[in-house]
Amino acid sequence: MSSSVWSRRLSASVRAALTPILALTLAAPAARAQSGVVAGTVIDARSLRGLDGVQVGVEGTSQATVTDASGRFRFTGLTGAQVTLQLRRIGYKPATQTARVGSTELRVVLTEAPAILNQVIVTGTAAPVEKRAIGNAVAKIEAAEVQSLAPVQELTSLINGRAAGVVLTQGSGAVGSGPRIKIRGSASLSLSDQPLIYVDGIRVANDVSTGPRSQFFSSGVISRLNDIDPETIESLEIIKGPAAATLYGTEASNGVIQIITKRGKVGKPVLTLTTRQGTNWFNDAEKRIGTNYRRDPATQQIMAWNPVAFDRAQGKQLFSTGYSQSYNLGLNGGNDQTRYNLSASYDNDKGIEPTNHLWRWNGLANVSITPTRNLDINAALGINQQNINVPLEAGGGMWFSAYFGQFPLTDAERLRRGYFSAPPEAFWGAFKQYQRVNRSTGSLQLTHRFGEWLSQRLIVGNDLTGEDNVNQTQRMAPFFRQFFGSPTDQNGNKLTRRRELSVTSVDYSASLRQRLFGMSSTTSFGAQYFKRSTYALAARGEGFPAAGLTLVDAAAQTFGGEDFFENSTLGFYGQEQLNLNERIFLTGAVRVDDNSSFGENFSWITYPKVAATWVINEEPWWSWRWVNALKLRVAHGQTGQQPEVNSALRTYAAVTGGDGASAVTPQALGNPDLKAERGSEYEVGFDGAFLNDRLGAELTLYRRNTKDAILLQDVAPSSGFPGQRFVNIGGIKSQGVELTSRANILQRDNLNLDLTLNISHNDNEVTDLGGLPFIQIGANRNQIGQPVMAWFDYKVVKATFDPVTKRATNQICSDGKGGATQCLNAAGQPAAPRVFIGRADPSTEGSFSSTATLWRRLRLYGLVDWKGGHRILNNNDRARCQVFNICLANLEPEKYDPVFVAQIQSPNILRHWIYQPGTYAKLRELSLGYTLSGDWARQLRASAAQVTISGRNLATWTRYGGTDPENFFTLQQFVRLEQAQVPPLRQFLVSLNLTF
């Protein structure tokens, strides 16, 4: 890209960022030094963001205050020439600062403490509790800090690379898409692998892979998690398995993510305005899409074709540069009785195709009221409206046509410019698929206290999502009709799938504190009720009589369908925690659940938990001064996952009887004994701070077993029911290690350098299949002793090439026992067994980040993340070489390894080369931030201003031979398959944050 193009992009981005700001703001008076006054801002040493809630006191006096939402403080009536300020905040090292009386623009830096044992955690606990008392690992992500370092537009980008053991798998790089999230590997053989999602204590929809699915089989790529604006989030807490999630009971085997939104702070109103302008593009598209080959029958010359290069030669650009813009306005403030945080945002992003774009509105109101000293009331309401247009991917559409076209030799091919079925503009003009969403999330939390000995909390809430998924084909003009021969396509059609999803939560808990046997005792009990209801309505119309008609009722033929699903969970729990001298904590708990999806012969299920922690460095006999904090912890717990809705029921299907009347026929046998899958986990580890709080580390080792895993089993024909039914016959064992480490390498007045490392490794294997040795699902297999849904296929180890016939012969395959056997029999069918090729999901993941802060204003930040230990099915290569025969090896097999040639010349049977190593590392984030001085900020009529220039997905290092190792065909839960998808896009953003 030329420097002039970069210059124009940056100039346009900055102008777009400043214009709405200058139009919305009012003049503010210049700050003046005043006698007897000291005022300033407390900032985080790493992110340079203002820190709220810092206790600031004047040494030798009784004057003290707390910083407001932007980190500001102010003292008046001071005497003398200078004062010494003392600053404290949970999670940060205490600090002192000498200030001249009359200074009103102090900048005081606090450095985060690496092991924050007094940090309050709310996820996985009966009541808010300090981290020192929790026996399991809890990952906490400070969202506000991330937004200062490298602003992100999607919530899932906050998580990626910032929590050990949490793996995100990208379904598409298209604008509006979102990944799957998997914590500590696979915990089920057939059920969902997604964690529960909570917002401020209420459960919300955790659906992934949503969105329209067309006749081209493109997968849904939209995640409900990305509906939430990252600017509204204060922090995220992630608990990772049964040892931590017992109190969430049934459904929590995959872990829990709690989103904690910003709350109002005591102080004068603080207004913030944030805008981001940027671009995204498909870097190195020509090389990454690849080149296809064919032989010209007339000249026998091999002709190469690449869609990007071919269009460029004709003066066309296959992909455009997408433009992104977002605006967020926030208001925060309050007093001791009432506090508020109000936020509104607008996003408008365009992708690299004209059919890929989104607009999104978000609003959040969070109000806290303390009518008496014993009662706290918090109410929150979030609103989301959006429209996401997604491209046709994976099984057809423009991307399929671009990946598998070839050099045009005939008139029809030249009209298509070589594209497989139609040129891009035909797909862009004829087909449209999008998702419209209206979502509201409301919660009410009441916290009541009887002195110091009893507290109780009630949280009620509802998350309601209205979702329209639309696939639309217009009545085609003559130009489009020549490419699409189906009358259904030519005359237009529309499919609308309406889904109304409601998630209701009621959560009550109470905690009684007392002295017991010389120890502090906290006895807690609670009850929870959750209900998820889904109403689905589908309408389809085919054949529009005239152009411009788009409603289903305007079609010649119409079809419809309606359905309703509901699942409810009722649970009760009790917990006892003993506290010995604030150093040793013992916890025991039990939860019982009933779920509406259990079989009629099975009702309540019980989940126990025990945990212990020991803050050993606080013992009187401890003498290792280089250890500043050390908590040892151990935990054991169980959770479950309920069966799919209606899977336990015996059902019948409606049919037309022999006399034309309505009748029923057996549909599914059901299973009255069906129960929840049960996950059991042991976890040990430590949290520590060392070397004068310069180094922090959290290490966790875990071992998890899943029993009663749900699988399909064939139904006996004598039952009178067809097919299969769900039974509890499977088992999985997994184990792993997680390490998070942070080091403050340098801490000087004008230089601060932090390094952070997250790394984890997970091994899993199938332990039980109800007596079966394995279950084959396509190219994936669940087999005793092997990873869940591993790749199993025929593996060629030797072949001979015949130069006369140019064919590979005598194909020899592995027999899976260290020997070899013939691959195919005389009929060309497999004669060898399928053997283990590799696991389908990563076994290792991690990230490394570094932040350098200079002169308390300039900040440089970078993040590299990686995943590895797995293989990806490169279906682009399979289709090229085995289906369409457009690989160079198809035309010149003598130049290639006979083992490879034997595979591409087989009838799509021998193909182990397509399972390619998926290990990669990415330069995920790189940013440069600058906090403007007070004079510069006042030029923008603000009290503080920060500018950040950031990039995402800037480099990839991998041996994988496909377009991108992150691409994942999301129709299949466990499968890492890439085929004709939008890769993760490179992105450039300019962000401006103003505080008033």
Buried (B, 14 or more C-beta within 10 A) or exposed (E): EEEEEEEEBBEBBBEBBBEBBEEBBEEEEEBEEBEEBBBBBBBBBBBBBBBBBBBBBBEEEEBEBBBBBBBBBBBEEBEEEEBEBBBBBEBBBEBEBEBEBBBBBBBBBBBBBBBBBEBEBBBBBBBEBBBBBBBBBBBBBBBBBBBBBBBBBBBBBBBBBBBBBBBBBBBBBBBBBBBBBBBBBBBBBBBBBBBBBBBBBBBBBBBBBBBBBBBBBBBBBBBBBBBBBBBBBBBBBBBBBBBBBBBBBBBBBBBBBBBBBBBBBBBEBBBBBBBBBBBBBBBEBBEBBBBBBBBEEEEEEEBEBBBBBBBEEEEBEBBBBBBBBBBBBBBBBBEEEBBBBBBBBBBEBBBBBBBBBBBBBBBBBBBBBBEEEEEBBBBBBBBBBBBBBBBBBBBBBBBBBBBBBBBBBEEEBEBBBBBBBBBBBBBBBBBBBBBBBBBBBBBBBBBBBEEEEBBBBBBBBBBBBBBBBBBBBBBBEEEBBBBBEEEEBBBBBBBBBBBBBBBBBBBBBBBBBEEEEEBBBBBBBBEBBBBBBBBBBBBBBBBBEEEEBBEBEBBEEBEEEEEEEBBBBBBBBBBBBBBEEBBBBBBBBBBBBBBBBBBEEBEEBEBEBBBBBBBBBBEEEEEEEEBBBBBBBBBBBBBBBBBBBBBBBBEEEEEEEEEEEEEEEBBBBBBEEBBBBBBBBBBBBBBBBBBEBBBBBBBBBBBBBBBBBBBBBEBEEEEEBEEEBBBBBBBBBBBBBBBBBBBBEEBEEEEBBBBBBBBBBBBBBBBBBEEBEBBEBEBBBBBEEBBBBBBBBBBBBBBEBEEEEEBBEEBBBBBBEEEBBBBBEEEEEBBBBBBBBBBBBBBBBBBBBBBBBBEBBBBBBBBBBBBBBBBBBBBBBBBBBBEBBBBBBBBBBEEBBBBBBBBBBBEEBBBBBBBBBBBBBBBBBBBBBBBBBBEEBBEBBBBBBBBBBBBBBBEBEBEBBBBBBBBBBBBBBBBBBBBBBBBBBBBBBBBBBBBB
